[in-house]
Amino acid sequence: MQLVKEVLSTNPDDAALRQELFAFLLENAADQIYFKDTEGRFTCASRAVADFMGVQKPADLIGKTDFDFWSEQTAREAAADEKRIIETGLPMVGKIEKLVYPSGRITWDYTSKLPLRNSRGEIIGICGINKDFTAVRRMEDALEEERNRLRTTTAELAAKKRSARGRPPHGARIPACPITAQDPTLTGYNVCGRSPFTFAHYYRPAAAIGGDFFDFFQLSPNRLGVFICDVMGHGLRAALVTAIIRALVEELRPTMSNPGRFLTTLNRRLRTILERVDEPFVSTAFYLIVDATSKDVEFANAAHPVPVRLRRLERAAEPITNDKAQTGPALGLFDEISYATFSCPFEPNDCLILFTDGLYEVDSPEGKEFGRNALISSLDRLSALPVEQLFPAVVEEVCRFTSRPHFDDDVCMVAVERANG
């Protein structure tokens, strides 16, 4: 405990009380809390850590390292993370860690580690806070298995329909869902007297009931929010969650001026409702705000595919961010998760493309996935096209890759384009 005492004893009069409160926290906290020195040795740990590591009491951990409990690979990865934190002074927040035991057993943690400093500001170790993520990970795997099963079933049904109708002739144009005229316009105008942004969308559900949806929300004469969401699964269960999220989004309009706060509140309300449902639900979501008075957009991301920015003048396409730290967990996983707000450039003649993963998580007849990188390459190659031609052209490229005119999952694309000046 000496390492902790050095940090806590800044005021001798209050040190005893702080020590008592700290001991209470370590004994009763549900999350795993621990401290290590610069050599990776445990100097202090909570009761939850001892229980998770399979030792009788926290004191049994003191002086030991991860190499005493985990496989060589797991211990080396954790040691590398901690060394980087000590050398750089930068925390590691929200990493999903795969933990492999020497026996081969696997568990998962949601881990945050921070540099631990003494009263002189010197780094003397790290502080870690872990949450057991194993049940959530197994739930995600189960959902993915169900998603794959539904895809297979959908594909089999589509194959039977094609067999009954006959295949389209070779070279026939792949049908594309048209862009509708229901997209918004801002009531504010730029200096040229016209709307500073134009909007378009493309929606192609895989079945009669879709799990993808999007919406636009005017926040002020010059600001507008764009929300896109993908509920995992298909059929009535996905439709139920979609309906719940739609209702919550409408209810939470007062929080929409801040993307991070909006997704945080949406997740909290969603968790409260879904606690009453036996089967788990997970949804990805992305929310951004465009502002006619700013050359940046603000956004928050709940495990959704990162949108792509088309730079029309350069005829190039790129993700709006490559920083994984700017992507939070999916909605519906954690009760108390806070989503941060980030920003990215949005210059004149730029176009932002939001989409769901059904567009690129498709396979060729040989079993090769189209993938997100190929989608970005397609958008890059087609970046000079106006949106009403761009969306069908991208879909046609994907369908050409799969040799099928249909998708097993919903496909949703939304475009926000900034005018020139």
Salt bridges, closest charged atoms under 4 A:
GLU6 OE2 - ARG120 NH2 3.77
GLU27 OE2 - ARG47 NE 3.32
ASP31 OD1 - LYS131 NZ 3.39
ASP37 OD2 - ARG41 NE 2.93
ASP60 OD1 - LYS57 NZ 3.14
ASP66 OD2 - LYS36 NZ 2.80
GLU72 OE2 - ARG76 NH2 2.72
ASP81 OD1 - ARG84 NH2 2.53
ASP81 OD2 - LYS95 NZ 2.64
GLU82 OE2 - LYS36 NZ 2.85
GLU82 OE2 - LYS113 NZ 2.78
GLU87 OE2 - LYS83 NZ 3.99
GLU97 OE2 - LYS113 NZ 3.91
GLU122 OE1 - ARG120 NH2 3.22
ASP141 OD1 - ARG137 NE 3.78
GLU146 OE2 - ARG237 NH2 2.30
ASP183 OD1 - HIS201 ND1 2.51
ASP230 OD2 - ARG147 NH2 3.74
GLU250 OE1 - ARG253 NE 3.01
GLU251 OE2 - ARG269 NH2 2.72
GLU279 OE1 - ARG237 NH1 2.36
ASP291 OD2 - ARG223 NE 3.57
GLU298 OE1 - ARG223 NH2 3.50
GLU314 OE1 - ARG311 NH1 3.72
GLU318 OE2 - ARG309 NH1 3.38
GLU318 OE2 - ARG311 NE 3.30
ASP335 OD1 - ARG271 NE 2.88
ASP350 OD2 - ARG309 NE 2.70
ASP357 OD1 - ARG147 NH2 2.73
GLU361 OE1 - ARG151 NH2 3.07
GLU396 OE1 - ARG173 NH1 3.45
GLU397 OE1 - ARG381 NH2 2.57
ASP408 OD2 - ARG404 NH1 3.33
ASP408 OD1 - HIS406 NE2 3.90
ASP409 OD2 - ARG147 NH2 2.51
ASP409 OD2 - ARG151 NH2 3.87
ASP409 OD1 - HIS234 NE2 3.71
GLU417 OE2 - ARG312 NE 2.88
